[in-house]
């Protein structure tokens, strides 16, 4: 094709490119850089339309590096994670458009028990948003939860049907997380590496506090463990994965997050039970008996905890011991204050709750003077209920809490069933490692709740998606046989 013919065929495109370059040069000269982002925006739109699998990994990789909008604009009336949540919203719209165009596909995903539980969970959030005392807050909460589930769970299942993508998922989150770890440790060094107080804020602005940071590190501790243990690859890959695992372990220790440490120890105990080939029903029975025992001995346990005066400390052993201090440790006492406030709110509205996302705006009057601490607030502006199980009681009633528990139980059952049946030893180890990481979050969820953030949701729903994707693959094999 001649030059003249090329110009006729692509003349409009060439003219637009030249016009863009000239406009960008003029604006850049005037220190206006908005047009510099246009090629990136075009690339993102292309990936969202043509390669959703790559777009998924892009979003996962950006998640550890995302920053809340309020960090940039403190007076903003809305808050969301930049750049992940706008991307999540955009990709969700693409998926909705495709569904409207082509109809519901992948019915096996929609018919899975875990998906049923998630759909009921979202339905109940919607229903209690309609009855909420703050509808705008609740529907914003619902919208964010929907785009987390649509991308981090539904799209992830489609991506994970190619099992090699599971490893890519783990690394896509971990490698950018190393940037955050390096940033946090470098700041920590300036205060003293074992300065406990500095550990509370050195990860800002990527993480708002050390508890969410520690929860993510605990999940990655096991996820990476599944990659580094097992069949050896080339020496360079082994060195890189073991080095990454060591860095994450160091960061977990330096996070001074007691809940994360305890969750890792309990998951290691579960690992021991699995290696001893204790069946899942017996593991669940042990857990139920443990809960019943602690319930029966609650008076004695509380008495011992009240006698524990160990404050949180820079010494690791003392810091762990302070977990059970409910007499003088302000962090523990404030959690109990929040839980009690949530339970009082639940008792007043036990069926529908106050509305998703409303706890932080409504809990202040439900505090009691005797339970307040030096970090309590009369304005109810210091965060949520610090529990994935108690918080929904106040916000969405009993069914709200039970819906989340149903997701957790069904996901665990699915994951352990996949682990028992899968033949690929390498994949089997990864499934077990993700199960252990998933358990760390469920344990951590008794003391904190982070599923309203993109960082925790990417891993929590991502791990769930792995279990479901592999379960569906095994069912397909059964059908073929």
Secondary structure as the mmCIF struct_conf table of DSSP 4:
data_model
#
loop_
_struct_conf.conf_type_id
_struct_conf.id
_struct_conf.beg_label_comp_id
_struct_conf.beg_label_asym_id
_struct_conf.beg_label_seq_id
_struct_conf.end_label_comp_id
_struct_conf.end_label_asym_id
_struct_conf.end_label_seq_id
HELX_RH_AL_P HELX_RH_AL_P1 UNK A 3 UNK A 29
TURN_TY1_P TURN_TY1_P1 UNK A 30 UNK A 31
HELX_RH_3T_P HELX_RH_3T_P1 UNK A 34 UNK A 37
HELX_RH_AL_P HELX_RH_AL_P2 UNK A 38 UNK A 50
HELX_RH_AL_P HELX_RH_AL_P3 UNK A 52 UNK A 63
TURN_TY1_P TURN_TY1_P2 UNK A 64 UNK A 65
STRN STRN1 UNK A 67 UNK A 68
HELX_RH_AL_P HELX_RH_AL_P4 UNK A 69 UNK A 72
TURN_TY1_P TURN_TY1_P3 UNK A 74 UNK A 75
BEND BEND1 UNK A 77 UNK A 77
STRN STRN2 UNK A 81 UNK A 82
TURN_TY1_P TURN_TY1_P4 UNK A 83 UNK A 83
HELX_RH_AL_P HELX_RH_AL_P5 UNK A 84 UNK A 102
HELX_RH_AL_P HELX_RH_AL_P6 UNK A 107 UNK A 110
TURN_TY1_P TURN_TY1_P5 UNK A 111 UNK A 111
BEND BEND2 UNK A 112 UNK A 112
HELX_RH_AL_P HELX_RH_AL_P7 UNK A 113 UNK A 130
TURN_TY1_P TURN_TY1_P6 UNK A 131 UNK A 131
BEND BEND3 UNK A 133 UNK A 134
HELX_RH_AL_P HELX_RH_AL_P8 UNK A 135 UNK A 149
HELX_RH_PI_P HELX_RH_PI_P1 UNK A 150 UNK A 155
HELX_RH_AL_P HELX_RH_AL_P9 UNK A 156 UNK A 160
TURN_TY1_P TURN_TY1_P7 UNK A 161 UNK A 161
BEND BEND4 UNK A 162 UNK A 162
TURN_TY1_P TURN_TY1_P8 UNK A 163 UNK A 163
HELX_RH_AL_P HELX_RH_AL_P10 UNK A 164 UNK A 191
TURN_TY1_P TURN_TY1_P9 UNK A 193 UNK A 194
TURN_TY1_P TURN_TY1_P10 UNK A 196 UNK A 197
HELX_RH_3T_P HELX_RH_3T_P2 UNK A 198 UNK A 200
TURN_TY1_P TURN_TY1_P11 UNK A 201 UNK A 206
BEND BEND5 UNK A 207 UNK A 209
HELX_RH_AL_P HELX_RH_AL_P11 UNK A 210 UNK A 228
BEND BEND6 UNK A 229 UNK A 231
HELX_RH_AL_P HELX_RH_AL_P12 UNK A 235 UNK A 254
TURN_TY1_P TURN_TY1_P12 UNK A 255 UNK A 256
HELX_RH_AL_P HELX_RH_AL_P13 UNK A 258 UNK A 275
TURN_TY1_P TURN_TY1_P13 UNK A 276 UNK A 277
HELX_RH_AL_P HELX_RH_AL_P14 UNK A 280 UNK A 296
TURN_TY1_P TURN_TY1_P14 UNK A 297 UNK A 297
HELX_RH_AL_P HELX_RH_AL_P15 UNK A 298 UNK A 306
TURN_TY1_P TURN_TY1_P15 UNK A 307 UNK A 307
HELX_LH_PP_P HELX_LH_PP_P1 UNK A 310 UNK A 312
BEND BEND7 UNK A 314 UNK A 315
HELX_RH_AL_P HELX_RH_AL_P16 UNK A 316 UNK A 321
HELX_RH_3T_P HELX_RH_3T_P3 UNK A 322 UNK A 324
BEND BEND8 UNK A 327 UNK A 328
HELX_RH_AL_P HELX_RH_AL_P17 UNK A 330 UNK A 348
BEND BEND9 UNK A 349 UNK A 349
TURN_TY1_P TURN_TY1_P16 UNK A 350 UNK A 352
BEND BEND10 UNK A 354 UNK A 354
TURN_TY1_P TURN_TY1_P17 UNK A 356 UNK A 357
HELX_RH_AL_P HELX_RH_AL_P18 UNK A 359 UNK A 362
HELX_RH_3T_P HELX_RH_3T_P4 UNK A 364 UNK A 366
HELX_RH_3T_P HELX_RH_3T_P5 UNK A 369 UNK A 371
TURN_TY1_P TURN_TY1_P18 UNK A 374 UNK A 375
BEND BEND11 UNK A 378 UNK A 379
BEND BEND12 UNK A 382 UNK A 382
BEND BEND13 UNK A 386 UNK A 386
TURN_TY1_P TURN_TY1_P19 UNK A 388 UNK A 389
HELX_RH_AL_P HELX_RH_AL_P19 UNK A 390 UNK A 421
HELX_RH_AL_P HELX_RH_AL_P20 UNK A 425 UNK A 444
TURN_TY1_P TURN_TY1_P20 UNK A 445 UNK A 447
TURN_TY1_P TURN_TY1_P21 UNK A 451 UNK A 452
BEND BEND14 UNK A 453 UNK A 453
HELX_RH_AL_P HELX_RH_AL_P21 UNK A 454 UNK A 480
#
